Amino acid sequence: MSEARQLKRVLVANRGEIAVRICRGLRECGVESVVVYSDVDRDAPHRHAGDVAVALGGETAAESYLRIDRILDAAAGTGCDGVHPGYGFLSENADFARAVEAAGLAFLGPRGDTMEQLGGKRMARRIAVEAGVPVVPGFDGDLDSDDDWLAKAREIGFPMMVKASAGGGGKGMRLVEREADFLDGLHAGKREAKAAFGDDRMLLERRVFPARHIEVQILGDHHGDVVALHERECSVQRRHQKVLEESPSPAVDPALRARMCESAVKLAKAVGYRNAGTVEFLLDPEGNYYFLEVNTRLQVEHPVTEEVTGLDLVHLQLRIAEGARLTELLPDGVPPPRGHAIEARIYAEVPEKGYLPAAGRLSRVIEPEGPGIRVDSGVCDGALVSVHYDPMLAKLIVHAPDRASACRRMAQALRDSVYLGIPTNVDFLRRVVEDERFLSGELRTDMLDLAPELATGDGAEPPSEAYVAAVLASMFEAEGVASVGGAAAGAAATGSVALWTRLGGFRLVGGVS
């Protein structure tokens, strides 16, 4: 248990939209924020989101946002008493969490030893078993020879998943359909895991298929209490990475929700979990769920939980780090889900070419507004999207009274989203949320594999109005009229835009694919 303390200045050890979002949350609590930035990000929006900005130097993540020494020096030099890691970068680095606390600073996340316990899939699986949480049949031990691995695989049965124990994001993960392919899949997974995480330990799990990906948001305080803030549906994925998330899940009824939340809390209490985290499960068509892994940080998709609970997770992270009890923060318990929320991750990428990441400078950004619409953005007009970092530009979140209304609101908000200058996945996202398979709520983790046309589109020509709008925008921009940004060539080349032109109250809208 930690002593109660009031934090006054917190360093945000991250960049982009999550850094902007955390700074906003801290400011709402009366806490000052310090942001850090690399040479590439000297003009990035997050640099201006805090009260103080400190240059880390360097261009790549390894030269900047992954430098524990420079981040701690920045915290000490600006008088910080806490550090929020965001997600990605050092957020699940146990050495970083320990170094922050060794420096006398509050870490707005779990302890380093908790990260080590739950960060590796093998140890997390063992903890889940001991806590009585259902796990997928499999094997999480060590074997010396190929023959031993093959024998164990035969016991489990095919098809199966070969997974790296460390890391995430689908790296080191292989689906093996047949015994004849097992050793090739195992060795390929080991090589990729070693290169990505420096750890080639593997585990085997029987494939749960078809499956949905359901996760439970948890919060733990410094006094041993843990609560679950309901579930999120994260089944729409590409390359094992989430694309759309929503809450509540259309597949989870109150009874199943109660069981999954109880399992998540049991697992968290088994390790004395504190602050925010997520327990992830696979759900099969019969309603059986199986533990997958724990993310020991705030998740990208946390806004959908905020929208359906009315709670601010960054505010709660701050108060927990200050030593507050959950019974004090949630005196009436966890609110029941209200309405429905969906989040779309907007990336600089080309879905039509295998989701190839894109980079460059955004010439024009117009993000949607209106009732039930929230945009957590990390870009603006002229923002540079660098090859050195993850290409996520923003998160678009909608909230509505029910799922059907939320789907319609999301589709319209995507039509109203403009990111000119480089390709984005906006049109792809709109195609998904308007697709009957998504609208039905019958989701599965391989949905996009079964519907490749959602990524490629139908190849139809944009409506003539789009070209007219682009030409008018180009003409007026050339004349110095700033209110109509966009150029015909840029619009035609941009993979995913909805071009708005405002001329004295006259508005032309065209979707350019």
C-alpha positions as CSV (number, residue, x, y, z in Angstrom):
1,M,0.0,0.0,0.0
2,S,1.3,3.5,-0.9
3,E,0.9,6.6,1.2
4,A,-1.6,9.2,-0.1
5,R,-0.1,12.0,-2.1
6,Q,-1.3,14.7,-4.3
7,L,0.3,14.9,-7.7
8,K,0.9,18.3,-9.1
9,R,3.0,17.7,-12.2
10,V,3.1,14.6,-14.4
11,L,5.3,13.7,-17.3
12,V,3.6,12.0,-20.2
13,A,6.1,9.6,-21.7
14,N,4.5,9.2,-25.0
15,R,3.5,11.0,-28.2
16,G,0.6,11.5,-30.6
17,E,-3.1,11.3,-29.8
18,I,-2.6,9.5,-26.5
19,A,-0.3,12.2,-25.2
20,V,-2.8,14.9,-26.1
21,R,-5.6,12.9,-24.5
22,I,-3.6,12.4,-21.2
23,C,-2.6,16.0,-21.0
24,R,-6.3,17.0,-21.3
25,G,-7.3,14.6,-18.6
26,L,-4.6,15.9,-16.2
27,R,-5.5,19.5,-16.9
28,E,-9.1,18.7,-16.0
29,C,-7.9,17.4,-12.6
30,G,-5.8,20.5,-12.0
31,V,-2.5,18.7,-12.6
32,E,0.2,20.2,-14.8
33,S,1.7,18.1,-17.6
34,V,5.1,17.8,-19.1
35,V,5.4,16.4,-22.7
36,V,8.5,15.1,-24.4
37,Y,9.3,15.0,-28.1
38,S,11.8,13.8,-30.6
39,D,13.4,15.9,-33.3
40,V,10.9,14.5,-35.8
41,D,8.0,15.7,-33.5
42,R,9.3,19.2,-32.9
43,D,6.1,20.6,-34.6
44,A,3.8,17.8,-33.6
45,P,0.5,18.7,-31.9
46,H,1.3,16.8,-28.7
47,R,4.4,19.0,-28.2
48,H,2.0,21.9,-27.5
49,A,-0.6,19.9,-25.5
50,G,1.3,20.1,-22.1
51,D,2.3,22.9,-19.9
52,V,6.0,22.2,-20.4
53,A,7.8,20.5,-23.4
54,V,11.2,18.9,-23.2
55,A,13.2,17.8,-26.2
56,L,14.5,14.2,-26.1
57,G,16.5,14.5,-29.3
58,G,16.9,11.7,-31.9
59,E,14.5,10.6,-34.6
60,T,13.7,6.9,-34.0
61,A,11.9,5.6,-31.0
62,A,15.1,4.0,-29.8
63,E,16.8,7.4,-29.8
64,S,13.9,9.2,-28.0
65,Y,10.7,7.7,-26.6
66,L,12.5,4.5,-25.5
67,R,15.3,6.3,-23.7
68,I,14.6,5.8,-20.0
69,D,17.5,7.9,-18.9
70,R,16.4,10.9,-20.9
71,I,12.8,10.6,-19.8
72,L,13.8,10.5,-16.1
73,D,16.1,13.4,-16.6
74,A,13.2,15.4,-18.2
75,A,11.0,14.5,-15.2
76,A,13.6,15.5,-12.7
77,G,14.5,18.7,-14.5
78,T,10.9,19.9,-14.7
79,G,9.9,19.0,-11.1
80,C,7.5,16.2,-11.9
81,D,6.1,13.9,-9.2
82,G,4.6,11.4,-11.5
83,V,4.9,9.7,-14.9
84,H,2.1,8.4,-17.2
85,P,3.4,6.0,-19.8
86,G,0.4,6.0,-22.2
87,Y,0.5,2.9,-24.3
88,G,3.2,1.4,-26.5
89,F,6.8,2.5,-26.1
90,L,7.7,2.0,-22.4
91,S,4.2,1.4,-21.1
92,E,4.8,-2.3,-20.3
93,N,8.5,-2.1,-19.6
94,A,9.0,-3.4,-16.1
95,D,12.4,-1.8,-15.8
96,F,10.9,1.6,-16.6
97,A,8.2,1.3,-14.1
98,R,10.7,0.3,-11.4
99,A,13.1,3.2,-12.4
100,V,10.2,5.7,-12.1
101,E,9.3,4.6,-8.6
102,A,13.0,4.3,-7.6
103,A,13.3,8.0,-8.6
104,G,10.6,8.8,-6.1
105,L,7.9,9.4,-8.7
106,A,4.4,7.9,-8.9
107,F,3.9,5.6,-11.9
108,L,0.4,5.8,-13.4
109,G,0.3,2.1,-14.1
110,P,0.9,-1.3,-12.5
111,R,4.1,-2.3,-10.7
112,G,7.1,-3.6,-12.5
113,D,6.9,-7.0,-11.0
114,T,3.2,-7.2,-12.0
115,M,4.2,-6.4,-15.6
116,E,6.8,-9.3,-15.5
117,Q,4.2,-11.7,-14.1
118,L,1.6,-10.9,-16.6
119,G,3.6,-9.6,-19.6
120,G,4.8,-13.1,-20.6
121,K,2.0,-15.2,-22.0
122,R,3.3,-18.4,-20.4
123,M,3.4,-17.1,-16.8
124,A,0.1,-15.2,-17.2
125,R,-1.5,-18.4,-18.4
126,R,-0.2,-20.3,-15.3
127,I,-1.5,-17.5,-13.0
128,A,-4.9,-17.8,-14.7
129,V,-5.0,-21.5,-14.1
130,E,-4.1,-21.1,-10.4
131,A,-6.8,-18.4,-10.1
132,G,-9.4,-20.7,-11.6
133,V,-9.8,-18.7,-14.8
134,P,-10.6,-20.8,-18.0
135,V,-7.7,-21.2,-20.4
136,V,-7.4,-22.6,-23.9
137,P,-6.0,-26.2,-23.8
138,G,-2.3,-26.0,-24.6
139,F,1.2,-26.2,-23.4
140,D,3.4,-23.5,-21.7
141,G,6.6,-25.4,-20.8
142,D,10.1,-25.8,-22.2
143,L,11.2,-28.6,-24.5
144,D,14.6,-29.4,-25.9
145,S,14.0,-31.2,-29.2
146,D,11.8,-30.9,-32.3
147,D,10.6,-34.4,-31.6
148,D,9.4,-33.4,-28.1
149,W,7.6,-30.3,-29.5
150,L,5.9,-32.4,-32.2
151,A,4.8,-35.0,-29.7
152,K,3.3,-32.3,-27.5
153,A,1.5,-30.7,-30.5
154,R,-0.1,-34.0,-31.4
155,E,-1.4,-34.3,-27.9
156,I,-3.1,-30.9,-28.2
157,G,-4.4,-31.4,-31.7
158,F,-4.6,-29.3,-34.8
159,P,-5.3,-26.7,-35.9
160,M,-3.3,-24.8,-33.2
161,M,-1.7,-21.4,-32.5
162,V,2.0,-21.2,-32.0
163,K,2.7,-18.0,-29.9
164,A,5.6,-16.1,-28.7
165,S,5.5,-15.9,-24.9
166,A,6.8,-12.3,-24.9
167,G,5.3,-9.2,-26.6
168,G,2.2,-8.8,-28.7
169,G,0.8,-7.3,-31.9
170,G,0.8,-10.7,-33.6
171,K,4.6,-11.0,-33.7
172,G,5.8,-14.5,-33.3
173,M,2.3,-15.9,-33.8
174,R,1.5,-18.6,-36.3
175,L,-1.6,-20.6,-37.2
176,V,-0.6,-24.2,-37.9
177,E,-3.4,-26.1,-39.7
178,R,-1.6,-29.5,-40.2
179,E,1.0,-31.6,-38.4
180,A,3.2,-31.4,-41.5
181,D,3.5,-27.7,-41.1
182,F,4.1,-27.6,-37.4
183,L,7.9,-27.5,-37.1
184,D,8.2,-24.8,-39.9
185,G,5.6,-22.7,-38.0
186,L,7.4,-23.2,-34.7
187,H,10.8,-22.2,-36.0
188,A,9.4,-19.2,-37.9
189,G,7.7,-18.0,-34.7
190,K,10.8,-18.5,-32.7
191,R,12.9,-16.4,-35.2
192,E,10.4,-13.6,-35.3
193,A,10.0,-13.6,-31.5
194,K,13.8,-13.5,-31.0
195,A,14.1,-10.6,-33.4
196,A,11.2,-8.6,-32.0
197,F,11.5,-9.3,-28.3
198,G,14.8,-10.9,-27.6
199,D,12.9,-14.0,-26.3
200,D,12.1,-17.0,-28.4
201,R,10.2,-19.0,-25.7
202,M,6.9,-20.3,-27.2
203,L,3.6,-21.7,-26.1
204,L,1.1,-23.9,-27.9
205,E,-2.7,-23.4,-27.8
206,R,-5.5,-25.3,-29.5
207,R,-7.2,-22.9,-31.9
208,V,-10.5,-21.6,-30.7
209,F,-12.3,-21.1,-34.0
210,P,-14.4,-19.3,-35.0
211,A,-14.0,-16.9,-32.1
212,R,-14.7,-13.5,-30.9
213,H,-12.1,-11.3,-29.0
214,I,-13.6,-9.9,-25.9
215,E,-11.7,-8.0,-23.3
216,V,-12.5,-6.7,-19.8
217,Q,-11.3,-3.3,-18.5
218,I,-10.0,-3.5,-14.9
219,L,-8.9,-1.1,-12.3
220,G,-7.0,-1.9,-9.1
221,D,-6.1,0.4,-6.2
222,H,-3.2,0.3,-3.8
223,H,-5.4,-1.3,-1.1
224,G,-6.1,-4.7,-2.8
225,D,-9.4,-3.9,-4.3
226,V,-10.1,-4.5,-8.0
227,V,-13.2,-3.7,-10.2
228,A,-14.1,-4.6,-13.8
229,L,-15.7,-1.9,-16.0
230,H,-17.5,-4.3,-18.3
231,E,-16.3,-5.6,-21.7
232,R,-15.2,-4.5,-25.1
233,E,-15.7,-6.3,-28.3
234,C,-12.5,-6.3,-30.4
235,S,-13.1,-9.0,-33.0
236,V,-12.6,-6.9,-36.1
237,Q,-8.9,-7.3,-36.7
238,R,-6.3,-7.3,-39.4
239,R,-3.0,-9.1,-38.9
240,H,-4.0,-9.8,-35.3
241,Q,-4.4,-6.0,-34.7
242,K,-7.6,-4.4,-33.8
243,V,-9.4,-2.1,-36.2
244,L,-12.8,-1.4,-34.6
245,E,-13.8,-1.8,-31.0
246,E,-17.1,-1.4,-29.3
247,S,-18.9,-1.7,-25.9
248,P,-21.0,-3.5,-24.9
249,S,-20.4,-6.6,-27.0
250,P,-23.4,-7.7,-29.0
251,A,-22.6,-11.3,-28.0
252,V,-22.4,-10.7,-24.2
253,D,-25.6,-10.8,-22.1
254,P,-25.7,-9.7,-18.4
255,A,-25.0,-13.3,-17.1
256,L,-22.0,-13.8,-19.3
257,R,-20.7,-10.3,-18.6
258,A,-20.9,-11.1,-14.8
259,R,-18.9,-14.3,-15.3
260,M,-16.2,-12.7,-17.5
261,C,-15.8,-9.7,-15.2
262,E,-15.6,-12.0,-12.1
263,S,-12.8,-14.0,-13.9
264,A,-10.9,-10.8,-14.7
265,V,-11.1,-9.6,-11.1
266,K,-9.9,-13.0,-9.7
267,L,-6.9,-12.9,-12.0
268,A,-6.1,-9.3,-11.1
269,K,-6.4,-9.9,-7.4
270,A,-4.1,-13.0,-7.7
271,V,-1.2,-10.6,-8.5
272,G,-2.2,-7.6,-6.5
273,Y,-3.0,-5.6,-9.6
274,R,-3.1,-1.8,-9.3
275,N,-4.1,0.9,-11.7
276,A,-5.6,0.3,-15.2
277,G,-5.3,-2.9,-17.2
278,T,-7.2,-5.2,-19.6
279,V,-7.9,-8.9,-19.4
280,E,-8.4,-10.4,-22.8
281,F,-10.5,-13.5,-23.6
282,L,-11.6,-15.6,-26.6
283,L,-15.3,-16.4,-26.8
284,D,-16.5,-19.4,-28.8
285,P,-19.9,-19.8,-30.5
286,E,-21.2,-21.8,-27.6
287,G,-20.5,-19.0,-25.1
288,N,-17.4,-20.5,-23.6
289,Y,-14.6,-18.0,-22.9
290,Y,-10.9,-18.6,-22.5
291,F,-8.2,-16.4,-21.0
292,L,-5.9,-15.0,-23.7
293,E,-3.6,-12.4,-22.1
294,V,-3.3,-9.3,-19.9
295,N,-2.4,-5.8,-21.2
296,T,-0.8,-4.0,-18.2
297,R,-1.6,-0.5,-19.4
298,L,-4.3,1.8,-20.6
299,Q,-5.6,0.5,-23.9
300,V,-6.0,2.3,-27.2
301,E,-9.7,1.5,-27.1
302,H,-10.3,2.8,-23.6
303,P,-12.7,5.6,-24.8
304,V,-15.5,3.2,-25.6
305,T,-15.5,2.1,-21.9
306,E,-15.5,5.8,-20.9
307,E,-18.5,6.5,-23.2
308,V,-20.7,3.7,-21.8
309,T,-19.8,4.1,-18.2
310,G,-19.5,7.9,-18.0
311,L,-16.1,7.5,-16.2
312,D,-12.8,9.1,-17.2
313,L,-10.1,6.4,-17.0
314,V,-7.2,8.9,-16.9
315,H,-8.8,10.7,-14.0
316,L,-9.2,7.4,-12.2
317,Q,-5.6,6.4,-13.0
318,L,-4.4,9.7,-11.4
319,R,-6.5,9.3,-8.3
320,I,-5.4,5.7,-7.8
321,A,-1.7,6.7,-8.2
322,E,-2.4,9.3,-5.5
323,G,-3.6,6.5,-3.2
324,A,-7.3,6.8,-3.4
325,R,-9.5,3.8,-2.7
326,L,-11.9,2.4,-5.4
327,T,-14.7,2.5,-2.8
328,E,-14.1,6.3,-2.6
329,L,-13.8,6.8,-6.4
330,L,-16.8,4.6,-7.1
331,P,-19.1,4.9,-4.0
332,D,-22.1,3.5,-5.9
333,G,-20.1,0.7,-7.6
334,V,-19.5,0.3,-11.3
335,P,-22.3,2.0,-13.4
336,P,-24.2,-0.3,-15.7
337,P,-23.5,0.1,-19.5
338,R,-25.5,3.0,-21.0
339,G,-26.0,3.0,-24.7
340,H,-23.5,1.8,-27.2
341,A,-20.0,3.1,-28.2
342,I,-17.8,2.3,-31.2
343,E,-14.2,3.3,-31.9
344,A,-12.5,3.3,-35.3
345,R,-8.7,3.6,-35.5
346,I,-7.7,5.9,-38.3
347,Y,-4.4,5.0,-39.8
348,A,-2.1,6.3,-42.5
349,E,-2.1,3.2,-44.6
350,V,-3.3,1.6,-47.8
351,P,-5.8,-1.2,-47.1
352,E,-6.0,-1.9,-50.8
353,K,-2.3,-2.9,-50.7
354,G,-2.3,-5.2,-47.7
355,Y,-2.6,-2.3,-45.2
356,L,0.8,-1.0,-46.2
357,P,1.7,1.9,-43.8
358,A,2.0,5.3,-45.3
359,A,4.0,8.4,-44.4
360,G,4.3,12.0,-45.5
361,R,2.7,15.3,-44.6
362,L,-1.0,15.9,-44.1
363,S,-2.0,18.9,-46.2
364,R,-5.5,19.2,-44.7
365,V,-7.3,17.7,-41.7
366,I,-11.0,18.1,-41.0
367,E,-12.4,15.9,-38.2
368,P,-16.1,15.4,-37.6
369,E,-18.1,17.1,-34.9
370,G,-21.6,16.7,-33.5
371,P,-23.6,15.0,-30.8
372,G,-22.2,11.7,-29.7
373,I,-18.9,12.2,-31.7
374,R,-15.5,12.3,-30.0
375,V,-12.1,12.4,-31.8
376,D,-8.9,11.7,-30.0
377,S,-6.5,13.1,-32.5
378,G,-2.8,13.5,-32.8
379,V,-2.6,15.4,-36.1
380,C,-3.5,18.7,-37.7
381,D,-3.0,20.6,-41.0
382,G,0.6,20.2,-42.0
383,A,1.4,17.4,-39.5
384,L,4.2,15.1,-40.5
385,V,3.5,11.3,-40.3
386,S,6.9,9.8,-39.9
387,V,8.1,6.4,-40.9
388,H,9.7,6.1,-37.4
389,Y,6.4,5.6,-35.5
390,D,3.1,3.8,-35.5
391,P,1.0,5.4,-38.3
392,M,-2.2,5.9,-36.3
393,L,-3.5,9.4,-36.8
394,A,-6.6,9.5,-34.6
395,K,-9.4,7.6,-33.0
396,L,-12.9,8.3,-33.9
397,I,-15.4,7.4,-31.2
398,V,-19.2,7.6,-31.4
399,H,-21.9,7.0,-28.7
400,A,-25.6,6.5,-29.3
401,P,-28.6,5.0,-27.5
402,D,-28.2,1.6,-29.3
403,R,-25.9,-0.3,-31.6
404,A,-27.8,0.4,-34.8
405,S,-27.7,4.1,-34.1
406,A,-24.1,4.0,-33.2
407,C,-23.3,2.3,-36.5
408,R,-25.1,4.9,-38.5
409,R,-23.4,7.7,-36.5
410,M,-20.0,6.2,-37.1
411,A,-20.6,5.8,-40.9
412,Q,-21.6,9.4,-41.2
413,A,-18.7,10.6,-39.1
414,L,-16.3,8.7,-41.3
415,R,-17.9,10.4,-44.4
416,D,-17.2,13.7,-42.7
417,S,-13.5,12.9,-41.9
418,V,-10.8,14.5,-44.1
419,Y,-7.1,13.6,-44.1
420,L,-5.6,14.9,-47.3
421,G,-2.0,14.4,-48.4
422,I,-1.4,10.8,-47.7
423,P,-3.5,7.6,-47.9
424,T,-5.7,6.6,-45.0
425,N,-8.0,3.8,-44.1
426,V,-11.1,6.0,-43.6
427,D,-13.0,4.6,-46.6
428,F,-12.1,1.1,-45.5
429,L,-13.5,1.7,-42.1
430,R,-16.7,3.1,-43.5
431,R,-17.1,0.0,-45.7
432,V,-16.8,-2.2,-42.7
433,V,-19.3,-0.4,-40.5
434,E,-21.8,-0.3,-43.3
435,D,-21.4,-4.0,-44.2
436,E,-24.2,-6.4,-43.2
437,R,-21.9,-8.7,-41.4
438,F,-20.8,-6.0,-39.1
439,L,-24.3,-4.5,-38.7
440,S,-25.6,-8.0,-37.7
441,G,-23.2,-8.1,-34.8
442,E,-22.1,-11.6,-35.9
443,L,-18.4,-10.8,-35.6
444,R,-15.4,-13.1,-35.6
445,T,-11.7,-12.5,-35.5
446,D,-11.3,-13.6,-39.2
447,M,-14.1,-11.4,-40.5
448,L,-11.7,-9.3,-42.7
449,D,-10.0,-12.4,-44.0
450,L,-13.3,-13.7,-45.1
451,A,-14.3,-10.4,-46.7
452,P,-11.2,-9.1,-48.6
453,E,-13.4,-6.8,-50.7
454,L,-13.9,-4.6,-47.6
455,A,-10.2,-3.7,-47.9
456,T,-10.0,-3.4,-51.6
457,G,-13.3,-1.7,-52.3
458,D,-15.3,-2.0,-55.5
459,G,-13.0,0.1,-57.7
460,A,-15.9,2.4,-58.6
461,E,-15.0,5.9,-59.9
462,P,-15.7,8.7,-57.4
463,P,-18.8,10.8,-58.2
464,S,-18.2,13.8,-60.5
465,E,-19.1,16.1,-57.6
466,A,-15.9,15.0,-55.8
467,Y,-13.8,16.1,-58.7
468,V,-15.7,19.4,-59.0
469,A,-15.1,20.1,-55.3
470,A,-11.4,19.2,-55.6
471,V,-10.9,21.5,-58.6
472,L,-12.8,24.4,-56.9
473,A,-10.7,23.9,-53.8
474,S,-7.5,23.9,-55.8
475,M,-8.6,27.1,-57.6
476,F,-9.5,29.0,-54.5
477,E,-6.5,27.8,-52.5
478,A,-4.3,29.1,-55.3
479,E,-6.0,32.4,-54.9
480,G,-5.2,32.4,-51.2
481,V,-8.6,31.5,-49.9
482,A,-7.6,29.4,-46.9
483,S,-11.1,28.2,-45.9
484,V,-11.4,25.5,-48.7
485,G,-8.2,23.4,-48.4
486,G,-7.4,20.6,-50.8
487,A,-6.1,20.1,-54.3
488,A,-7.4,18.1,-57.2
489,A,-4.2,16.0,-57.5
490,G,-3.9,15.6,-53.8
491,A,-7.5,14.6,-53.5
492,A,-7.3,12.1,-56.3
493,A,-4.1,10.6,-54.9
494,T,-5.4,10.4,-51.3
495,G,-6.6,6.9,-50.6
496,S,-9.4,7.7,-48.3
497,V,-11.1,11.1,-48.0
498,A,-14.4,12.9,-47.9
499,L,-13.7,16.3,-49.4
500,W,-15.5,19.3,-48.0
501,T,-15.7,22.6,-49.8
502,R,-17.3,25.6,-48.1
503,L,-18.0,28.6,-50.2
504,G,-20.1,31.2,-48.4
505,G,-22.6,28.7,-47.1
506,F,-22.5,26.5,-50.2
507,R,-21.2,23.0,-49.5
508,L,-20.2,20.2,-51.9
509,V,-19.4,16.8,-50.4
510,G,-17.7,14.0,-52.3
511,G,-16.2,10.8,-51.2
512,V,-12.9,10.1,-53.0
513,S,-11.7,6.5,-52.9
